[in-house]
Amino acid sequence: MAVGAAAAGTLATYPPSNNSEMAKHRIRIRNGKAEFVYSDELVPLAGRLGKVTVTRASHVEPYALGGWYADMTPSGGPFLYANGWGDDLASGEARGFTTRAEALDAERQWLRDHKGL
């Protein structure tokens, strides 16, 4: 499917796939804009879409009490910790992800589950 010709609300995948859960990248077409989680693999596709604006969706940072956390507030979400979301944890109960890669995985999963990306 040509992304430029997609209807509003359409979910495309890249590379093209009939199974959106197995696709490596999801691209949501909304309000005339293609939205996706940035990846260097998408640079050739992004170049065909026209003007590209990159906007931060989150921050993955070292956690003061050890490990890593994902701050999803730029996307309207919570802080993600290894043992839950920030709003679900009492002060001092949050436990950081052991590795940055785990925090990045949680970040990508949150964007997929809550933003359809």
Secondary structure, DSSP 4 states (H G I P E B T S, - for coil): --GGGPPTT-EEEES--S-TTT-SEEEEEETTEEE----GGGHHHHHHHSS-------EEEE-TTSSEEEE-GGGT--EEETTEEGGGS-TT----BSSHHHHHHHHHHHHHHHH--
